[in-house]
Amino acid sequence: MTNSTLTTKIYEFFEETQKEIEPFSAYTANVLWTDPYISQNMLSNHLEKGNDMASRRHEIIRGTISWMDKRFKIAQKNICDLGCGPGLYASLLAELGARVTGIDFSETSILYAKNEALQRGLHVDYRVSDYLHDDIRGNQDVVMLIYGDICALSPHQRDTLYGRVLGALIPGGTFVFDVFSSERYSSLREAATYDHNLMNGFWSPNEYFGFHRTRLYPSEKISLDHYMIVERHRKFEVFNWIKHFEPAEISDELSKAGFEVTGIVDVKGGEPWNGGTDEFAILARKP
């Protein structure tokens, strides 16, 4: 290969990292949660009690379960935890006497959750399943989806999910989930980073070069963290989309899907949300 050809290929590669990307045109959640190496690192982040990288800190999780218990009287209720991960919420619900189903498409996380439940003597029906493609067990009093997972879905995917949740809830049952707020979006900035073994080897056990670019889409209040990982014989990309919402916007979306919004509340304490934080929770009732 001549120097000129090599230079052209290098230029074309870097040009690819700058390409325009339509919002939600690529969906790569499976890379994070089903790749054996990366999913194990994601699990480790879930279980790290002192940071919010993959799950909220444990004291916040307990606060969320506490206000949910006060509102829904969790004991003996059927509750489905979508995207349950290693069972941080599901185990607390089970401790309070709920009949819990935990759904996640990460076999790594579900295996950990099952072992943890067994050791603690908790009964949780953990299932490796994709809630965008598989049916959700019916007769649920509450279906929950926590830590902004819905913000990573396209409008079409959200519509699909709303339909599945409605089908799973009993009449009068509630969909509880949280979203990232416009306040969070306003604090974001576009940036680009390159590093050898980006994020301290998070993406691969092999040597690699990593490119990370944060893109913002102001008209839609969407952010994208785009990762391009280049090993000697492999290249892959990860697209982390986040849609940020105003309460009226998500309420209108839910109303069109057939829900009745009964509350917009603070994630930590469950009191009415009045702005000023990065996220809020929505209580959406099936009529």
Secondary structure, DSSP 8 states (H G I E B T S, - for coil): --HHHHHHHHHHHHHHHT----TTS---HHHHHHSHHHHHHHHHHHH-TT--SSS--HHHHHHHHHHHHHHH--TT-EEEEET-TTTHHHHHHHHTT-EEEEEES-HHHHHHHHHHHHHHT--EEEEE--TTTS---SSEEEEEE-SSGGGGS-HHHHHHHHHHHHHHEEEEEEEEEEEEEHHHHHT---EEEEEETHHHHTT-SS-EEEEEEEEEETTTTEEEEEEEEEESS-EEEEEEEEEEE-HHHHHHHHHHHT-EEEEEE-TTT-SB--S-SSEEEEEEE--
